[in-house]
Amino acid sequence: MALYENVFIVRQDVSNQQVEELTTRFTEILESGGGKVEKTEFWGLRTMAYKIKKNRKGHYVMLNLDAPPPAVQEMERNMQLSEDVIRHMTLRVDELEEGPSAVMKFRGERTRNYGDRSDSRPSPAVASDDSKPAAPEAPAASDTPAAEASKTEGASE
C-alpha cells in the first residue's frame, strides 16, 4: 500500500464535534477500502491567507494514511461532495512523519516561549557595565566652518 498525507479544511461555522464526525466518516471510508489512518492531527481553527468560498477561517485536519489508491480516491470524492469541506489536498509521501507535524511543533514552541520572551532580553532603558562609551556629540551648527564663513561675510558688509 502507498503512504499519503491528507489535509482538509472545514468551514469556520462548523463545531469541533462536527469536524470530528467528518474525520471519523473519512476514516471509515478509508478502512472500508482496505487502508488505515496512522495519525490524525487537529490543527484547530486557523486564519487563511485569503477567502475561500466566503470563509476567512477554517478548521484544519491532517491525516497520515497507509491505503491503496482506490480508497484514497473514494475518500477524496466524498470530501468534494461534502459542503462542509472547503479545501483538501492529498500528497503521496515516501515515509510518514513520526511524532508531531511541523505545524504542531511550531505551535508548541510559540506558546512555550511566549512567556519567556521578556525575561531573556535586557530592557533598553537599563545600561549594562559592558556597554560602549557614548559617541562624542556632534558640533553645534554655529561651530561648523560653513557657519563661521557666513558670519564673517555678514560682518564685512
Secondary structure, DSSP 8 states (H G I E B T S, - for coil): -EEEEEEEEEETTS-HHHHHHHHHHHHHHHHHTT-EEEEEEEEEEEEEEEEETTEEEEEEEEEEEEE-HHHHHHHHHHHHH-SSEEEEEEEEESS---SS-HHHHHHHHHHHHHTTHHHHS--TTS--TT----------GGGSHHHHHHHHHHHH-
